[in-house]
């Protein structure tokens, strides 16, 4: 799946490609936690990869289906 260096880190072009794939899935609505679980990577790694790939991160929590306009 990915190229890792001697310490197990994903590096180089493999990291860039993985970040692009994570960003594409995230921009289609998949959450960071779901991406982490499906790839076996940590939440922090996925979040950092998304930021490095230029993704605009969504606010935490679920979007409200009813607006609070009281």
N, CA, C and O of each residue as an XYZ file, in Angstrom:
280
protein
N       0.820     -1.196      0.000
C       0.000      0.000      0.000
C       0.859      1.253      0.000
O       0.567      2.191     -0.742
N       1.915      1.297      0.815
C       2.703      2.509      0.891
C       4.168      2.180      1.107
O       4.515      1.135      1.658
N       5.023      3.093      0.661
C       6.461      2.935      0.863
C       6.808      3.463      2.247
O       6.453      4.585      2.606
N       7.500      2.646      3.007
C       7.883      3.049      4.358
C       9.390      3.017      4.483
O      10.064      2.196      3.861
N       9.912      3.927      5.299
C      11.350      3.912      5.536
C      11.670      2.867      6.600
O      10.780      2.136      7.033
N      12.917      2.788      7.020
C      13.350      1.787      7.985
C      12.647      1.876      9.326
O      12.575      0.881     10.047
N      12.119      3.057      9.680
C      11.440      3.218     10.968
C       9.933      2.996     10.855
O       9.217      3.109     11.849
N       9.446      2.682      9.654
C       8.026      2.415      9.471
C       7.200      3.612      9.029
O       5.990      3.495      8.832
N       7.844      4.762      8.871
C       7.110      5.956      8.450
C       6.839      5.944      6.952
O       7.649      5.454      6.166
N       5.695      6.487      6.571
C       5.358      6.633      5.155
C       6.050      7.896      4.665
O       5.870      8.971      5.237
N       6.841      7.766      3.606
C       7.689      8.881      3.179
C       7.603      9.112      1.676
O       7.093      8.283      0.922
N       8.120     10.267      1.268
C       8.292     10.578     -0.148
C       7.006     10.634     -0.942
O       5.968     11.083     -0.456
N       7.100     10.166     -2.178
C       5.969     10.208     -3.103
C       4.790      9.399     -2.579
O       3.637      9.750     -2.829
N       5.068      8.322     -1.856
C       3.983      7.507     -1.293
C       3.146      8.330     -0.321
O       1.923      8.193     -0.286
N       3.795      9.183      0.466
C       3.080     10.027      1.429
C       2.236     11.073      0.700
O       1.094     11.337      1.078
N       2.812     11.662     -0.348
C       2.095     12.664     -1.139
C       0.859     12.033     -1.791
O      -0.225     12.614     -1.767
N       1.030     10.845     -2.371
C      -0.080     10.151     -3.033
C      -1.163      9.766     -2.024
O      -2.353      9.935     -2.292
N      -0.751      9.248     -0.867
C      -1.706      8.869      0.167
C      -2.496     10.088      0.636
O      -3.711     10.009      0.811
N      -1.815     11.209      0.838
C      -2.477     12.437      1.275
C      -3.509     12.886      0.241
O      -4.595     13.335      0.608
N      -3.185     12.772     -1.032
C      -4.119     13.159     -2.097
C      -5.349     12.252     -2.090
O      -6.472     12.719     -2.282
N      -5.133     10.955     -1.866
C      -6.262     10.015     -1.813
C      -7.139     10.285     -0.591
O      -8.366     10.240     -0.681
N      -6.510     10.566      0.545
C      -7.269     10.889      1.750
C      -8.083     12.169      1.541
O      -9.242     12.248      1.948
N      -7.466     13.168      0.904
C      -8.166     14.428      0.656
C      -9.379     14.217     -0.243
O     -10.445     14.777      0.012
N      -9.225     13.420     -1.283
C     -10.345     13.167     -2.198
C     -11.509     12.520     -1.446
O     -12.661     12.912     -1.632
N     -11.217     11.546     -0.610
C     -12.273     10.881      0.159
C     -12.891     11.847      1.158
O     -14.110     11.867      1.331
N     -12.059     12.648      1.816
C     -12.554     13.616      2.806
C     -13.476     14.638      2.148
O     -14.513     14.998      2.705
N     -13.098     15.095      0.977
C     -13.907     16.095      0.283
C     -15.211     15.508     -0.257
O     -16.122     16.251     -0.619
N     -15.302     14.177     -0.312
C     -16.557     13.522     -0.682
C     -17.426     13.245      0.537
O     -18.512     12.678      0.413
N     -16.948     13.648      1.727
C     -17.760     13.547      2.926
C     -17.336     12.514      3.949
O     -17.969     12.401      4.999
N     -16.279     11.753      3.675
C     -15.810     10.764      4.644
C     -15.092     11.501      5.766
O     -14.281     12.390      5.507
N     -15.382     11.140      7.002
C     -14.782     11.800      8.149
C     -13.365     11.339      8.424
O     -12.936     10.289      7.945
N     -12.640     12.134      9.202
C     -11.260     11.808      9.537
C     -11.194     10.486     10.294
O     -10.343      9.646     10.001
N     -12.075     10.298     11.256
C     -12.054      9.061     12.043
C     -12.294      7.845     11.147
O     -11.627      6.822     11.298
N     -13.233      7.952     10.228
C     -13.516      6.834      9.314
C     -12.324      6.564      8.403
O     -12.012      5.406      8.122
N     -11.661      7.612      7.941
C     -10.470      7.433      7.110
C      -9.366      6.738      7.906
O      -8.694      5.842      7.396
N      -9.188      7.154      9.144
C      -8.164      6.543      9.992
C      -8.448      5.057     10.202
O      -7.550      4.222     10.090
N      -9.694      4.740     10.505
C     -10.062      3.344     10.744
C      -9.903      2.498      9.485
O      -9.422      1.367      9.560
N     -10.297      3.024      8.338
C     -10.249      2.235      7.111
C      -8.823      2.022      6.597
O      -8.561      1.056      5.880
N      -7.898      2.921      6.961
C      -6.527      2.799      6.488
C      -5.586      2.206      7.528
O      -4.462      1.820      7.207
N      -6.046      2.134      8.774
C      -5.180      1.646      9.843
C      -4.181      2.686     10.316
O      -3.218      2.356     11.009
N      -4.403      3.937      9.946
C      -3.536      5.035     10.360
C      -4.162      5.751     11.545
O      -5.351      5.588     11.817
N      -3.370      6.539     12.247
C      -3.901      7.271     13.387
C      -4.715      8.474     12.928
O      -4.545      8.975     11.817
N      -5.596      8.920     13.804
C      -6.403     10.107     13.549
C      -5.479     11.301     13.270
O      -5.703     12.058     12.326
N      -4.451     11.459     14.092
C      -3.518     12.577     13.937
C      -2.780     12.550     12.617
O      -2.591     13.591     11.988
N      -2.355     11.351     12.181
C      -1.660     11.236     10.900
C      -2.582     11.661      9.768
O      -2.184     12.422      8.885
N      -3.820     11.166      9.796
C      -4.772     11.496      8.729
C      -5.048     12.992      8.722
O      -5.080     13.612      7.659
N      -5.244     13.569      9.888
C      -5.514     15.009      9.987
C      -4.333     15.812      9.437
O      -4.521     16.751      8.663
N      -3.130     15.441      9.835
C      -1.933     16.140      9.347
C      -1.766     15.979      7.834
O      -1.387     16.925      7.143
N      -2.049     14.783      7.328
C      -1.933     14.545      5.891
C      -2.947     15.386      5.117
O      -2.634     15.925      4.056
N      -4.160     15.496      5.652
C      -5.180     16.315      4.998
C      -4.744     17.780      4.955
O      -4.885     18.443      3.928
N      -4.218     18.279      6.068
C      -3.748     19.659      6.113
C      -2.598     19.868      5.132
O      -2.547     20.886      4.441
N      -1.685     18.914      5.069
C      -0.544     19.028      4.150
C      -0.993     18.998      2.692
O      -0.359     19.599      1.825
N      -2.097     18.289      2.431
C      -2.617     18.192      1.065
C      -3.484     19.393      0.696
O      -3.981     19.483     -0.426
N      -3.663     20.313      1.641
C      -4.414     21.533      1.353
C      -5.912     21.436      1.554
O      -6.654     22.300      1.086
N      -6.373     20.402      2.241
C      -7.808     20.262      2.485
C      -8.267     21.289      3.513
O      -7.544     21.600      4.460
N      -9.465     21.808      3.320
C     -10.083     22.671      4.312
C     -10.846     21.770      5.267
O     -11.811     21.113      4.876
N     -10.411     21.742      6.524
C     -11.026     20.839      7.495
C     -12.375     21.371      7.945
O     -12.551     22.568      8.174
N     -13.323     20.448      8.067
C     -14.663     20.804      8.532
C     -14.639     20.988     10.040
O     -13.762     20.454     10.718
N     -15.610     21.749     10.575
C     -15.704     21.880     12.031
C     -16.017     20.529     12.674
O     -16.580     19.645     12.029
N     -15.655     20.377     13.926
C     -15.930     19.140     14.646
C     -17.420     18.971     14.863
O     -18.166     19.950     14.899
N     -17.849     17.734     15.008
C     -19.248     17.438     15.288
C     -20.075     17.316     14.027
O     -19.615     17.568     12.913
N     -21.309     16.921     14.248
C     -22.230     16.761     13.116
C     -22.882     18.075     12.764
O     -23.075     18.946     13.612
N     -23.215     18.198     11.506
C     -23.951     19.388     11.078
C     -25.387     19.302     11.538
O     -26.003     18.238     11.467
N     -25.911     20.381     11.995
C     -27.292     20.425     12.451
C     -28.232     20.424     11.249
O     -28.019     21.161     10.286
N     -29.263     19.600     11.309
C     -30.233     19.578     10.204
C     -31.292     20.654     10.390
O     -32.017     20.983      9.451
N     -31.385     21.204     11.596
C     -32.335     22.269     11.873
C     -31.539     23.450     12.398
O     -30.783     23.317     13.360
N     -31.708     24.596     11.773
C     -30.928     25.754     12.228
C     -31.566     26.346     13.484
O     -32.787     26.353     13.641
N     -30.716     26.835     14.359
C     -31.177     27.485     15.580
C     -31.267     28.975     15.319
O     -30.259     29.680     15.373
N     -32.452     29.453     15.038
C     -32.645     30.870     14.711
C     -33.528     31.548     15.752
O     -34.249     32.497     15.445
N     -33.467     31.061     16.963
C     -34.297     31.668     18.023
C     -33.715     32.950     18.511
O     -34.283     33.588     19.397
